[in-house]
Amino acid sequence: YWLHVFEKYGIAKDRLLGVDISPSNVSKLSAEGFGVVCANVLTLPLHTAAFKFTLSIGVIHHTPEPFRAFQELVRITKPGGLIYLSVYNKWNPYYYIVHKAAFPIRFLYWNWSKKTASIVYPLSKILYQPLALLLLGKFLDDKSGRALFMDQVMTPRAFLFSKKDIRSYAAQCNCSVEEIRYTNHFFMLTSIIRKNSGTSPGCG
């Protein structure tokens, strides 16, 4: 998604490199001419201090070790470079209502049958479509709705973050938080983090 957004804003494909854990997504993007690596953010097969700007939106909070994922983002970023990080906001009650309360559904999906998602997803529209209309001014198309459902309801894990958490991550990796704010109607916590000269142990 973001590779297409950057291309739309005039950034040449040869200046972009994407990482995706899905082989099918990587194949599709590669066929479109994008540089893409199939990898897990916890162990990025990328050189240390390789990029001036590293972007991670809605990723590390779905990993079993979000701090380790953050360390990898720091590692691949050049000293003086920037990291754009967006994660779930700990203080939005939505995540406690949706993700935490949906544990029984998620348990059935991951431990019993993947068909659970096909059964529950149509019913979920009753809840998320009015919310989408209220916040976005329009209903979501089926592709966007299904992606939202899988990302926020069926995902096996979702860590939540406060500003204090992000500042702690940055401090442990000798980074400075240049800007931090709530975005996407208070759903996300987004920050711009600069990698300072030198790195702390474990951060590249």
C-alpha positions in Angstrom: 0.0 0.0 0.0 2.6 2.5 1.1 4.8 1.9 -1.9 2.0 2.9 -4.2 1.3 6.0 -2.0 4.9 7.1 -2.3 4.9 6.5 -6.1 1.8 8.6 -6.4 3.5 11.5 -4.7 6.4 11.3 -7.2 9.0 9.2 -5.5 10.8 7.0 -8.0 10.6 3.3 -7.5 14.3 2.9 -7.5 14.4 5.0 -4.3 12.1 2.8 -2.4 12.5 -0.6 -0.8 9.6 -2.4 0.8 9.5 -5.3 3.2 6.6 -7.7 3.4 6.2 -11.0 5.2 3.8 -12.3 2.6 5.4 -14.0 -0.4 2.4 -13.4 -2.6 2.5 -9.6 -1.8 6.2 -9.6 -2.6 5.7 -11.3 -5.9 2.9 -8.9 -6.9 4.9 -5.8 -6.0 8.0 -7.1 -7.7 6.0 -7.7 -10.9 5.0 -4.0 -10.7 8.7 -3.0 -10.6 9.1 -2.2 -6.9 12.1 -3.3 -4.9 10.7 -5.6 -2.2 12.2 -8.1 0.3 10.2 -11.0 1.8 11.2 -10.9 5.5 10.2 -10.6 9.1 10.8 -7.2 10.8 12.4 -9.0 13.7 15.3 -10.2 11.5 15.6 -7.8 8.6 18.1 -9.1 5.9 19.3 -5.5 5.3 22.6 -3.8 5.8 23.2 -1.8 9.0 22.9 2.0 8.5 21.6 1.6 5.0 18.7 4.1 4.9 18.2 7.8 5.6 14.4 7.3 6.2 12.7 4.2 7.6 9.0 3.9 7.8 6.9 1.5 9.8 3.2 1.9 10.0 1.0 -0.6 11.9 3.7 -3.3 12.1 5.7 -3.7 15.3 2.6 -3.9 17.5 1.7 -7.1 15.8 5.0 -8.8 16.5 5.8 -11.0 19.6 8.8 -8.7 20.4 8.0 -5.1 19.5 11.1 -3.7 21.0 13.3 -6.1 19.0 11.4 -4.9 15.9 12.1 -1.3 16.9 15.8 -2.2 17.3 15.9 -3.5 13.8 14.4 -0.3 12.5 17.1 1.7 14.3 19.8 -0.7 13.0 19.0 -0.2 9.4 18.7 3.6 9.7 21.8 5.8 9.1 23.0 7.9 12.0 21.2 11.2 11.7 18.4 9.5 9.7 14.7 9.4 10.6 12.3 6.7 11.6 8.6 7.3 11.0 6.7 5.0 13.4 3.0 4.5 13.8 1.5 2.1 16.4 -1.7 1.4 18.2 -2.6 4.0 20.9 -2.9 2.6 24.4 -5.4 5.2 25.5 -8.0 4.5 22.8 -10.8 2.3 24.4 -11.6 0.9 20.9 -8.8 -1.6 21.1 -9.9 -2.9 24.5 -13.4 -3.3 23.2 -12.6 -4.7 19.8 -9.4 -6.7 20.2 -9.6 -7.8 23.8 -13.3 -8.6 23.7 -12.9 -10.6 20.5 -10.5 -13.1 22.1 -13.1 -16.1 21.9 -13.5 -15.5 18.1 -9.8 -15.2 17.6 -9.1 -18.4 19.6 -11.5 -20.3 17.4 -9.9 -18.9 14.3 -6.4 -19.8 15.2 -7.1 -23.1 17.1 -10.1 -24.6 15.5 -11.1 -23.4 12.0 -10.1 -20.5 9.7 -13.7 -20.6 8.5 -14.5 -18.7 11.7 -13.5 -15.4 9.9 -15.8 -16.0 7.0 -18.7 -16.5 9.4 -18.0 -13.6 11.8 -16.8 -11.0 9.2 -20.3 -10.3 7.7 -21.7 -9.8 11.2 -18.9 -7.4 12.1 -20.1 -5.0 9.4 -23.0 -4.1 11.6 -20.4 -2.6 14.1 -17.6 -1.2 12.0 -19.6 0.4 9.1 -21.5 2.9 11.2 -18.1 3.7 12.9 -16.5 4.2 9.5 -19.3 6.5 8.4 -19.0 8.6 11.6 -15.2 9.0 11.4 -14.5 8.8 7.7 -17.8 10.1 6.3 -18.2 7.0 4.2 -18.7 3.2 4.3 -15.7 1.0 3.7 -15.5 -1.1 0.6 -15.4 -4.8 1.2 -11.6 -5.1 0.6 -10.8 -2.4 3.1 -13.4 -3.7 5.6 -12.0 -7.2 5.5 -8.4 -6.0 5.9 -9.5 -4.0 8.9 -11.3 -7.0 10.4 -8.3 -9.3 10.0 -5.8 -6.6 11.2 -7.6 -5.5 14.3 -9.9 -8.4 15.3 -8.3 -11.7 14.1 -4.6 -10.7 14.5 -3.1 -13.1 17.1 -1.5 -10.2 19.0 -1.7 -6.4 19.3 0.5 -4.4 21.7 -0.7 -1.0 22.7 1.7 2.0 23.2 1.8 5.3 25.1 4.0 8.3 24.4 6.1 7.2 27.4 6.6 3.8 25.8 7.9 5.3 22.6 10.2 7.7 24.4 11.6 4.8 26.4 12.2 2.7 23.2 14.0 5.7 21.6 16.1 6.4 24.7 17.3 2.8 25.0 18.5 3.0 21.4 20.2 6.4 21.6 17.5 8.0 19.5 15.6 11.3 19.9 11.8 11.7 19.5 11.4 14.8 17.4 7.7 14.7 17.1 4.9 12.5 18.6 1.2 12.8 18.2 -2.1 11.0 18.1 -3.3 10.4 14.6 -6.1 8.6 12.7 -8.9 9.8 15.0 -6.9 8.9 18.1 -6.5 5.3 16.9 -2.7 5.5 16.3 0.3 7.0 18.0 2.7 8.4 15.4 6.2 9.6 15.9 9.2 10.9 14.0 12.4 9.6 15.7 16.0 10.6 14.8 18.8 8.1 15.2 21.7 9.9 17.0 25.4 9.4 16.3 26.5 6.2 18.0 24.2 3.4 19.1 23.3 1.6 22.3 24.1 -2.1 22.7 21.5 -4.2 20.9 20.4 -1.3 18.6 22.7 -1.9 15.7 
